[in-house]
Amino acid sequence: MKVNGYEIARFADLRYADLAGANLIGADLGRANLRNAILTGANLTGANLTGAELCDADLQHAVLANANMFGANLEGANFTNANLTEVNLFCSCLKNANFTSAKMTQAFLEGANSDGTIFVNAILTDARMPDGTTHE
């Protein structure tokens, strides 16, 4: 599948790709390299991002509801105002990621590295936190 001239596939090299506003519903981007990619406003509902590299990616206002991001590297990524409802972030690296005002209802973050992660005004209702506790 091609979007904005980029091949969307497992293991794809999408470093610095401009995928702003792209429709990536159900896309399989497992192990893809999306370092520094621009995904503002993109719809990644139900996408597979298992083991993907999203360091310093811009995902402001993106929709990642029900996405699988197991073991993904999200260090320094910006998820401000993103929708991550029921996202799977199990064992992911969230180090220094920004989730300001993100909707993370029922998100699964257990086992994630959250050192320096920003959750200011994030909606974490019923989210499973990195330490295994459930946020109320």
C-alpha positions as CSV (number, residue, x, y, z in Angstrom):
1,M,0.0,0.0,0.0
2,K,1.3,3.5,-0.9
3,V,0.4,6.6,1.0
4,N,1.7,10.1,0.0
5,G,4.3,8.3,-2.1
6,Y,5.6,6.1,0.7
7,E,5.4,2.3,0.8
8,I,3.5,1.3,4.0
9,A,4.6,-2.1,5.1
10,R,6.3,-4.1,7.8
11,F,10.0,-3.2,8.2
12,A,9.5,-0.1,6.0
13,D,12.1,2.7,6.2
14,L,9.9,5.8,6.8
15,R,12.4,8.0,8.6
16,Y,11.4,11.7,8.2
17,A,8.3,10.6,6.1
18,D,5.5,13.2,5.9
19,L,2.4,11.2,6.6
20,A,0.4,14.1,8.1
21,G,-3.3,13.4,8.0
22,A,-2.8,10.0,6.3
23,N,-5.4,7.3,6.5
24,L,-3.5,4.3,7.9
25,I,-6.4,2.4,9.5
26,G,-5.3,-1.2,10.2
27,A,-1.9,-0.6,8.5
28,D,0.8,-3.2,9.3
29,L,3.9,-1.2,10.2
30,G,5.4,-3.8,12.5
31,R,9.2,-3.1,12.9
32,A,8.9,-0.1,10.6
33,N,11.4,2.8,11.1
34,L,9.3,5.9,11.6
35,R,12.0,7.9,13.4
36,N,11.3,11.7,13.0
37,A,8.2,10.9,10.9
38,I,5.4,13.5,10.7
39,L,2.1,11.8,11.5
40,T,0.1,14.8,12.8
41,G,-3.6,14.1,12.5
42,A,-3.0,10.6,10.9
43,N,-5.5,7.9,11.6
44,L,-3.7,4.7,12.7
45,T,-6.8,3.1,14.3
46,G,-6.1,-0.6,14.8
47,A,-2.6,-0.3,13.2
48,N,0.1,-2.8,14.0
49,L,3.2,-0.9,15.2
50,T,4.7,-3.8,17.1
51,G,8.5,-3.1,17.6
52,A,8.3,0.0,15.4
53,E,10.8,2.8,15.8
54,L,9.0,6.1,16.4
55,C,11.7,8.1,18.2
56,D,11.1,11.9,17.9
57,A,8.0,11.3,15.7
58,D,5.3,13.9,15.6
59,L,1.9,12.3,16.3
60,Q,0.0,15.3,17.6
61,H,-3.7,14.9,17.1
62,A,-3.2,11.4,15.7
63,V,-5.7,8.6,16.3
64,L,-4.1,5.4,17.5
65,A,-7.2,3.8,19.1
66,N,-6.8,0.0,19.5
67,A,-3.3,0.2,17.9
68,N,-0.8,-2.5,18.9
69,M,2.5,-0.8,19.9
70,F,4.0,-3.7,21.9
71,G,7.7,-3.2,22.3
72,A,7.8,0.0,20.2
73,N,10.4,2.7,20.8
74,L,8.6,6.0,21.3
75,E,11.5,7.9,22.9
76,G,10.9,11.6,22.5
77,A,7.7,11.2,20.4
78,N,5.0,13.8,20.7
79,F,1.5,12.5,21.2
80,T,0.0,15.8,22.4
81,N,-3.8,15.7,22.0
82,A,-3.6,12.2,20.4
83,N,-6.3,9.5,20.9
84,L,-4.7,6.4,22.3
85,T,-7.8,4.7,23.6
86,E,-7.2,1.0,24.3
87,V,-3.7,1.2,22.8
88,N,-1.3,-1.6,23.7
89,L,2.1,-0.1,24.8
90,F,3.2,-3.2,26.8
91,C,7.0,-3.2,27.2
92,S,7.4,-0.1,25.0
93,C,10.0,2.7,25.5
94,L,8.1,5.9,26.4
95,K,11.2,7.7,27.6
96,N,10.8,11.5,27.3
97,A,7.6,11.0,25.2
98,N,5.0,13.8,25.5
99,F,1.4,12.6,26.1
100,T,0.0,16.1,27.1
101,S,-3.8,16.1,26.9
102,A,-3.8,12.7,25.2
103,K,-6.8,10.4,25.5
104,M,-5.5,7.2,26.9
105,T,-8.6,5.5,28.3
106,Q,-8.0,1.8,29.0
107,A,-4.5,2.1,27.5
108,F,-2.1,-0.8,28.5
109,L,1.3,0.6,29.5
110,E,2.4,-2.2,31.9
111,G,6.2,-2.9,31.7
112,A,6.8,0.3,29.7
113,N,9.8,2.5,30.4
114,S,8.2,5.8,31.3
115,D,11.3,7.7,32.5
116,G,10.8,11.4,31.8
117,T,7.4,10.8,30.1
118,I,5.0,13.7,30.2
119,F,1.3,12.9,31.1
120,V,0.1,16.4,31.9
121,N,-3.7,16.6,31.5
122,A,-3.7,13.1,29.9
123,I,-7.0,11.2,30.3
124,L,-5.8,7.9,31.8
125,T,-9.2,6.5,33.0
126,D,-8.8,2.7,33.6
127,A,-5.3,2.7,32.0
128,R,-2.9,0.0,33.2
129,M,0.2,2.0,34.2
130,P,3.9,0.9,33.8
131,D,4.0,-0.3,37.4
132,G,1.0,-2.6,36.9
133,T,-1.5,-0.4,38.8
134,T,-4.8,0.7,37.2
135,H,-5.3,4.5,37.0
136,E,-8.7,5.6,38.3
